[in-house]
Every structure is written in C-alpha cells, then in structure tokens.
Amino acid sequence: AVEDEAERAEFADRIAKHPDRYAEVEAPGSRELWRWMAEFAESLRDERVRDLLEVALRGKGAFHRFQEILHTHAPEQRERWHAVRDARMREAIVRWVAAMPLEVENPPPWEAVVPLAIAVPG
C-alpha cells in the first residue's frame, strides 16, 4: 500500500517510466459484490436479520442498506461480514493475478488463501 504523498509520487514515476511492468488490478464488479452480500445473508441463522438483509439487497442503494442493517440490527455480524468480504477480495485478487501473464515481484502480505466457508459454526 502507498502510505504518503512522496511515496505515491515515487510510485507514479516508476509506473510512468515502465508502464509495461505494471497492470491495473480490476476490482470485482458490483454484481459480484452483491452476490457476496446475498450469500452472506443466506448464511445467517438469525432469521430476522437474514430477512432484513435480503430485503435490503433489493433495488438501488442495496450496498448502503446492507451496511446499515448490519450496523443497526446485527453489529455482532458486522465483523464477520468484513472478514468474509476481505477473504473474497483476496480470492479475487489471486484469481486475477493467476489469469494474467505476470511475474509477481512482491507477493501479497497474507498467508495462503484457503477456500472460504461462511457457515456459522455451532
């Protein structure tokens, strides 16, 4: 991660000098992000929260409503959602890198990516 403006400027210079050595990472699309949220909602045992999240995911503003429901009605699930989202993002990055003709110079800071299980234990 680029920490400050000087570092950001230095990084921009390196890209400008060697654009062939860099590739922009494509972020997952909104449909994929929405699917992650829907799968997370389906995994919840609390029927009331699950129903609220499923309704929140309908129509415009779904991302904001989803976060608001977690914040207001299920703060204990908020941290779990963030962990699920982060794991899915790491998986997407690993897939993207594997599909590109790249030689990775600086591997990701996380350990090996393991398949994600979002079921609630117990």
C-alpha positions in Angstrom: 0.0 0.0 0.0 1.2 3.5 -0.8 1.4 5.4 2.5 2.1 9.1 1.8 2.2 11.6 -1.0 6.0 11.3 -1.5 5.7 7.6 -1.8 2.7 7.9 -4.1 4.6 10.3 -6.4 7.6 8.0 -6.5 5.4 5.1 -7.4 3.6 7.1 -10.1 7.1 7.9 -11.6 8.0 4.3 -11.6 4.8 3.4 -13.5 5.3 6.3 -15.9 8.9 5.1 -16.7 8.0 1.5 -17.1 4.2 1.2 -17.9 4.8 -2.3 -19.4 5.8 -3.6 -16.0 2.5 -2.7 -14.3 -1.1 -3.8 -14.7 -4.1 -2.2 -13.1 -6.0 -4.6 -10.8 -9.6 -4.9 -11.9 -11.9 -4.6 -8.9 -14.8 -7.1 -8.6 -17.9 -5.7 -10.2 -21.0 -4.6 -8.3 -22.8 -7.8 -9.3 -20.1 -9.9 -7.8 -20.0 -7.8 -4.6 -23.8 -8.0 -4.4 -23.6 -11.8 -4.8 -21.1 -11.9 -1.8 -23.6 -10.0 0.3 -26.5 -12.2 -0.7 -24.5 -15.4 0.1 -23.5 -13.9 3.5 -27.2 -13.0 4.2 -28.3 -16.6 3.3 -25.7 -18.0 5.7 -27.1 -16.3 8.8 -29.1 -18.3 11.3 -30.9 -15.3 12.7 -34.0 -15.3 10.5 -34.9 -11.8 11.4 -31.5 -10.3 10.4 -31.4 -12.6 7.3 -34.8 -11.4 6.2 -33.8 -7.7 6.8 -30.6 -8.1 4.7 -32.4 -9.9 1.9 -34.9 -7.0 1.7 -32.1 -4.5 1.9 -30.4 -6.1 -1.1 -33.4 -5.2 -3.4 -33.1 -2.3 -5.7 -30.9 0.8 -5.7 -29.0 1.6 -2.5 -28.5 -2.1 -1.6 -24.9 -1.7 -0.6 -25.7 1.2 1.8 -28.8 -0.5 3.3 -26.9 -3.8 3.8 -24.2 -2.0 5.8 -26.9 0.0 7.8 -28.8 -3.2 8.7 -25.6 -4.8 10.0 -24.7 -1.7 11.9 -28.1 -1.2 13.4 -29.5 -4.8 13.8 -26.6 -7.1 13.8 -23.3 -5.5 15.0 -22.0 -8.9 16.0 -22.2 -10.0 12.4 -20.6 -6.9 11.0 -17.0 -8.1 11.8 -17.8 -11.4 10.3 -19.1 -9.8 7.1 -15.9 -7.7 6.8 -13.8 -10.9 7.2 -15.9 -12.7 4.6 -15.6 -9.7 2.2 -11.9 -9.4 2.7 -11.4 -13.1 2.1 -13.4 -13.0 -1.1 -11.4 -9.9 -2.2 -8.2 -11.8 -1.6 -9.5 -14.7 -3.6 -10.5 -12.4 -6.5 -7.0 -10.9 -6.5 -5.3 -14.3 -6.5 -7.6 -15.4 -9.5 -6.9 -12.1 -11.3 -3.1 -12.5 -10.9 -3.2 -16.2 -12.0 -5.0 -15.2 -15.2 -2.5 -12.5 -16.1 0.9 -13.1 -17.8 2.6 -11.6 -14.8 5.7 -12.4 -12.7 4.9 -11.3 -9.2 7.7 -9.4 -7.6 6.1 -8.7 -4.2 3.6 -11.4 -3.1 0.6 -10.5 -1.1 1.0 -9.9 2.7 -1.5 -12.6 3.7 -0.8 -16.3 4.1 -2.0 -18.8 1.6 -5.6 -18.2 0.6 -7.8 -21.0 1.7 -11.3 -21.8 0.5 -13.8 -19.6 2.3 -16.5 -21.2 4.4 -19.2 -18.7 5.5 -21.4 -21.0 7.5 -21.8 -20.1 11.2 -20.1 -22.6 13.5 -22.1 -24.4 16.1 
